[in-house]
Amino acid sequence: MSEHETGAGHQESAGQEPVRLGMTGDDTAFLALIGAALGAGAAALLPIAARWVEERGVPFPGILQLLASFDSDWLVWGRPVIGLVIGLVAALLIAHAEPVLHVSSDSVLIEKGDSKRRIRREDVAGVFRDGKKLIIETEQGRRLYDGEVEGKRDLVRATFVDRGYPWENEE
């Protein structure tokens, strides 16, 4: 789904930008579109869901019924618009919290939300996959990074290997 923005297969040379691994602008736009559609759809279906809950006698339906009980004329179109905005904001917050790795031959810069952290190449003894997670470890086994990163598995591996990081998986 994701591709890095500096091009695949390029050997890094002096002065070349690091490879970016993470959600692309297209990924973020797609996530925002899905979030907005789900929010609008859920808000539009809220009165139907409230009636269904009431008919079934589900315990504690209060908040759902309260939200669906506002039946002003403007809410026929306003409720889906409010849901769209809430879904869009939620999707953008999720995208903002996703980690982005900038991999160069001398360091890995990790951005997650508003925080940034740099891992120096000389501190890295191993890079490998553990399921969906990417692990970066020191010689003593301390995990410098333990998290997911958007990108094709072979692209992530090639990015690290091409920059001289010790990749430990057989992929």
TAKA-V440824 format. One record per pair of residues at least 6 apart in sequence whose C-alpha atoms are under 8 Angstrom apart, sorted by sequence separation. I is the first residue (numbers start at 0). J is the second residue. If there is no record, write none. Layout:
i->(I | I)
j->(J | J)
//
This chain:
i->(11 | 101 | 102 | 109 | 110 | 127 | 128 | 136 | 137 | 159 | 160 | 53 | 100 | 101 | 108 | 109 | 126 | 127 | 135 | 136 | 159 | 52 | 100 | 101 | 108 | 109 | 126 | 127 | 134 | 135 | 136 | 100 | 108 | 109 | 125 | 126 | 134 | 135 | 99 | 100 | 107 | 108 | 125 | 126 | 134 | 135 | 156 | 5 | 49 | 53 | 98 | 99 | 106 | 107 | 124 | 125 | 133 | 134 | 5 | 6 | 98 | 99 | 106 | 107 | 123 | 124 | 125 | 133 | 134 | 5 | 98 | 106 | 107 | 123 | 124 | 125 | 132 | 133 | 4 | 5 | 49 | 50 | 97 | 98 | 105 | 106 | 123 | 124 | 132 | 133 | 3 | 4 | 48 | 49 | 96 | 97 | 105 | 122 | 123 | 132 | 133 | 3 | 95 | 96 | 104 | 105 | 122 | 131 | 132 | 3 | 95 | 153 | 2 | 3 | 45 | 46 | 49 | 2 | 4 | 1 | 2 | 3 | 1 | 2 | 45 | 46 | 1 | 45 | 46 | 1 | 118 | 0 | 43 | 126 | 43 | 42 | 43 | 42 | 41 | 126 | 39 | 40 | 42 | 43 | 125 | 126 | 127 | 39 | 42 | 124 | 125 | 126 | 127 | 128 | 38 | 39 | 41 | 42 | 123 | 124 | 125 | 126 | 127 | 39 | 40 | 123 | 125 | 39 | 40 | 38 | 39 | 120 | 37 | 38 | 39 | 37 | 38 | 35 | 36 | 38 | 39 | 35 | 38 | 100 | 34 | 35 | 37 | 38 | 98 | 99 | 35 | 36 | 98 | 99 | 35 | 97 | 34 | 35 | 34 | 31 | 32 | 34 | 35 | 31 | 34 | 102 | 31 | 33 | 102 | 104 | 31 | 103 | 104 | 30 | 31 | 102 | 104 | 30 | 27 | 30 | 27 | 22 | 22 | 21 | 21 | 22 | 21 | 20 | 21 | 19 | 20 | 19 | 20 | 18 | 19 | 20 | 18 | 19 | 17 | 18 | 17 | 18 | 17 | 16 | 17 | 11 | 11 | 21 | 22 | 20 | 21 | 22 | 20 | 21 | 20 | 20 | 18 | 3 | 7 | 1 | 2 | 0 | 1 | 2 | 8 | 0 | 1 | 11 | 0 | 10 | 11 | 2 | 10)
j->(17 | 107 | 108 | 115 | 116 | 133 | 134 | 142 | 143 | 165 | 166 | 60 | 107 | 108 | 115 | 116 | 133 | 134 | 142 | 143 | 166 | 60 | 108 | 109 | 116 | 117 | 134 | 135 | 142 | 143 | 144 | 109 | 117 | 118 | 134 | 135 | 143 | 144 | 109 | 110 | 117 | 118 | 135 | 136 | 144 | 145 | 166 | 16 | 60 | 64 | 109 | 110 | 117 | 118 | 135 | 136 | 144 | 145 | 17 | 18 | 110 | 111 | 118 | 119 | 135 | 136 | 137 | 145 | 146 | 18 | 111 | 119 | 120 | 136 | 137 | 138 | 145 | 146 | 18 | 19 | 63 | 64 | 111 | 112 | 119 | 120 | 137 | 138 | 146 | 147 | 18 | 19 | 63 | 64 | 111 | 112 | 120 | 137 | 138 | 147 | 148 | 19 | 111 | 112 | 120 | 121 | 138 | 147 | 148 | 20 | 112 | 170 | 20 | 21 | 63 | 64 | 67 | 21 | 23 | 21 | 22 | 23 | 22 | 23 | 66 | 67 | 23 | 67 | 68 | 26 | 143 | 26 | 75 | 159 | 78 | 78 | 79 | 79 | 79 | 164 | 78 | 79 | 81 | 82 | 164 | 165 | 166 | 79 | 82 | 164 | 165 | 166 | 167 | 168 | 79 | 80 | 82 | 83 | 164 | 165 | 166 | 167 | 168 | 81 | 82 | 165 | 167 | 82 | 83 | 82 | 83 | 164 | 82 | 83 | 84 | 83 | 84 | 82 | 83 | 85 | 86 | 83 | 86 | 148 | 83 | 84 | 86 | 87 | 147 | 148 | 85 | 86 | 148 | 149 | 86 | 148 | 86 | 87 | 87 | 86 | 87 | 89 | 90 | 87 | 90 | 158 | 88 | 90 | 159 | 162 | 90 | 162 | 163 | 90 | 91 | 162 | 164 | 91 | 91 | 94 | 94 | 94 | 97 | 97 | 98 | 99 | 99 | 99 | 100 | 99 | 100 | 100 | 101 | 100 | 101 | 102 | 101 | 102 | 101 | 102 | 102 | 103 | 103 | 103 | 104 | 103 | 104 | 148 | 149 | 148 | 149 | 150 | 149 | 150 | 150 | 155 | 158 | 150 | 154 | 149 | 150 | 149 | 150 | 151 | 157 | 150 | 151 | 161 | 151 | 161 | 162 | 154 | 162)
//
